[in-house]
């Protein structure tokens, strides 16, 4: 089905939420298929909104306070867990280093650093390609999905 445009669609959309519609606009809506469909859909949405607003029940103040309090406690617990995880990682690294020192095992830091640099050079092109894909793919999807 081809998209049909009418220069009065915005006006029809504005009047869909109002109780009164002028005679000229009513005649146009009756004559124009696009505007008639738009008006019917918009009126259905406005009617549904009115019913939902009328039937909406606001929670009590006590329930709102309790939910806010529970949310604050959950956020505090998450922050404590994150801090605990950081401390655990630090202590694990320290324990490994102390164990290596006690056992007398030495690590050549320069050799390890060179190995990391060589590995990064080996995988530089695939990593750059992956980074380019992760950046450009959402842009391509955006342009594919939006209508101009």
C-alpha positions as CSV (number, residue, x, y, z in Angstrom):
1,X,0.0,0.0,0.0
2,X,1.5,3.3,-1.0
3,X,1.9,6.1,1.5
4,X,-0.5,8.9,0.9
5,X,0.2,12.3,2.2
6,X,-2.3,15.2,2.6
7,X,-1.4,18.7,3.6
8,X,-4.2,18.7,6.2
9,X,-3.1,15.6,8.2
10,X,-1.6,17.7,11.0
11,X,-4.8,19.7,11.3
12,X,-6.8,16.5,11.4
13,X,-4.5,15.1,14.0
14,X,-4.9,18.2,16.2
15,X,-8.7,18.0,15.9
16,X,-8.9,14.3,16.8
17,X,-8.4,15.2,20.5
18,X,-11.0,17.9,20.5
19,X,-14.7,17.5,20.8
20,X,-15.5,20.0,18.1
21,X,-14.5,19.8,14.5
22,X,-15.3,22.5,12.0
23,X,-17.7,21.8,9.1
24,X,-15.1,22.4,6.5
25,X,-12.6,20.0,8.2
26,X,-15.4,17.4,8.6
27,X,-16.2,17.6,4.9
28,X,-12.5,17.2,4.1
29,X,-12.2,14.1,6.4
30,X,-15.2,12.5,4.7
31,X,-13.7,13.1,1.3
32,X,-10.0,12.3,1.9
33,X,-9.2,8.6,2.6
34,X,-5.9,9.3,4.2
35,X,-7.3,11.9,6.6
36,X,-10.3,9.6,7.4
37,X,-8.0,6.7,8.4
38,X,-5.8,9.1,10.4
39,X,-8.8,10.5,12.2
40,X,-10.3,7.1,13.0
41,X,-7.0,5.8,14.4
42,X,-6.3,9.0,16.3
43,X,-9.8,9.0,17.8
44,X,-9.4,5.4,18.9
45,X,-6.1,6.3,20.6
46,X,-7.6,9.3,22.3
47,X,-10.6,7.3,23.5
48,X,-8.3,4.5,24.9
49,X,-6.2,7.1,26.6
50,X,-9.3,8.7,28.2
51,X,-10.5,5.3,29.5
52,X,-7.0,4.4,30.9
53,X,-6.7,7.8,32.6
54,X,-10.1,7.4,34.2
55,X,-9.4,3.8,35.4
56,X,-5.9,4.5,36.6
57,X,-5.3,3.9,40.3
58,X,-2.6,5.7,42.1
59,X,-0.7,3.7,44.7
60,X,-0.9,4.9,48.3
61,X,1.9,7.1,49.8
62,X,3.0,4.3,52.0
63,X,3.5,1.9,49.1
64,X,5.5,4.6,47.1
65,X,7.7,5.3,50.2
66,X,8.3,1.5,50.7
67,X,9.2,1.0,47.1
68,X,11.6,4.0,47.1
69,X,13.2,2.7,50.4
70,X,13.6,-0.8,48.9
71,X,15.2,0.6,45.7
72,X,17.6,2.7,47.8
73,X,18.6,-0.4,49.8
74,X,19.2,-2.5,46.6
75,X,21.4,0.3,45.1
76,X,23.4,0.5,48.3
77,X,23.8,-3.3,48.3
78,X,25.0,-3.2,44.7
79,X,27.5,-0.5,45.5
80,X,28.8,-2.6,48.4
81,X,29.2,-5.7,46.3
82,X,31.1,-3.7,43.6
83,X,33.5,-2.3,46.3
84,X,33.9,-5.8,47.7
85,X,34.7,-7.2,44.3
86,X,37.5,-4.7,43.8
87,X,39.0,-5.5,47.2
88,X,38.8,-9.2,46.4
89,X,40.6,-8.8,43.1
90,X,43.3,-6.7,44.8
91,X,43.8,-9.2,47.6
92,X,44.0,-12.1,45.0
93,X,46.7,-10.3,43.0
94,X,48.6,-9.5,46.2
95,X,48.3,-13.2,47.4
96,X,49.6,-14.5,44.0
97,X,52.5,-12.0,44.1
98,X,53.4,-12.9,47.7
99,X,53.2,-16.7,46.9
100,X,55.5,-16.2,44.0
101,X,57.9,-14.2,46.2
102,X,57.9,-16.9,48.9
103,X,58.5,-19.7,46.4
104,X,61.3,-17.7,44.9
105,X,59.9,-17.5,41.4
106,X,60.8,-14.4,39.6
107,X,59.0,-12.9,36.6
108,X,60.8,-11.0,33.9
109,X,58.4,-8.0,33.6
110,X,60.1,-6.7,30.5
111,X,59.7,-10.1,28.7
112,X,56.1,-10.2,29.6
113,X,55.6,-6.6,28.4
114,X,57.3,-7.4,25.1
115,X,55.1,-10.5,24.7
116,X,52.0,-8.4,25.2
117,X,53.1,-5.8,22.7
118,X,53.9,-8.4,20.1
119,X,50.5,-10.1,20.6
120,X,48.8,-6.7,20.2
121,X,50.7,-6.1,16.9
122,X,49.7,-9.5,15.6
123,X,46.0,-8.9,16.3
124,X,46.0,-5.2,15.5
125,X,44.2,-5.4,12.2
126,X,41.5,-7.8,13.3
127,X,40.9,-5.7,16.4
128,X,40.7,-2.5,14.3
129,X,38.2,-4.3,11.9
130,X,36.1,-5.4,14.9
131,X,36.1,-1.8,16.3
132,X,35.1,-0.4,13.0
133,X,32.3,-2.9,12.7
134,X,31.1,-2.1,16.2
135,X,31.0,1.6,15.4
136,X,29.6,1.4,11.9
137,X,27.0,-1.3,12.2
138,X,24.6,0.7,14.4
139,X,25.0,3.7,12.1
140,X,24.1,1.4,9.1
141,X,21.1,0.0,10.9
142,X,19.9,3.5,11.8
143,X,20.1,4.6,8.1
144,X,18.4,1.4,7.0
145,X,15.5,1.7,9.4
146,X,14.8,5.5,9.2
147,X,12.6,6.8,6.4
148,X,13.6,9.9,4.5
